[in-house]
Amino acid sequence: MSLSLRDELRVVLSRDQVQLIRIGRQLTLRGMDCTVLEKSVFPCTDVTEPSWSNCIETLESALSELSWQPALAKVILSNQFMHYAMVEVGHDLTNEAEEVAYAKHHFGRLFGTIAESWEIKLNQDYASVTQLGSAVDALFLNALRDLFSRVHVKLKSVQPYLMAAFNNCAGQLHGQDVWFVLHDRGILCVGLVQNGRWRSVRSMKVAGDWVDKLAELIERETFLSELDVITKEIYIWSPENWKSNLPQSGSWKMHKLQPVIRPGFANEYDDKFAIAMCG
């Protein structure tokens, strides 16, 4: 016996394209069964300022073409839109509002006055005073929320690509000390994870040969982190390289991370839609 529910919409927003994935849902005695029903890509037009505006316009046009009404939507933002930093949250900060205010001040010191217009979230790892902060243009988020409100679709979550990928495959790291590397449309995020907690993070633009230069890049990050780093393990999330051999470089051990995919998604799995089909 099963009960069909209205379908879910998964959205991945990048500067150059919008991905839409339709997820069918059925409530069964075993729990929620989900299947991929449709996958679509909508190219964005030439980028204007702000960099996200055409992305919103493309998404609005794509939503207007849907022949079905989603019950809810989950959105993942490309790292092209995101900024990350480690924030030392002191014990004298007594609530989340004070922590976010401090994080905003910290981002301002790193990125300048432009950070005043960003919405900032912390990963709220209360076991550590060092927390991973993520920031995105608040006007972008408000435009996104307004759009889904106007089309009467519940916006259940908006998540950075970095966190969506890490949360999906964190179990594969087995609590080790590792370098976590994520490639997303020309942006490389490199972070040190110790005992399952973020200790450092850095984002940078890279060219197509970034894999060949990765060992050298991690050597530099090890030096710049000023942390006690002994790991030589590198775990890489990069869908376009899952079928390629990774270079071997000295003592570094490179591993490919594979997404954890629901059984119902397996037949429709596609590298191009990897992040949208996680979980």
Secondary structure, 3 states (H helix, E strand, C coil): CEEEEEEEEEEEECCCEEEEEEEEEEEECCEEEEEEEEEEEEECCCCCCCCCHHHHHHHHHHHHCCCCCCCEEEEEECCCCCEEEEEECCCCCCCHHHHHHHHHHHHHHHHCHHHHHEEEEECCCCCCCEEEEEEEEHHHHHHHHHHHHHCCCEEEEEEEHHHHHHHHHHHHHCCCCEEEEEEECCEEEEEEEECCEEEEEEEEECCCCCCCCHHHHHHHHHHHHCCCCCCCEEEEECHHHCCCCCCCECCEEEEECCCCECHHHHHHCCHHHCCCCEC
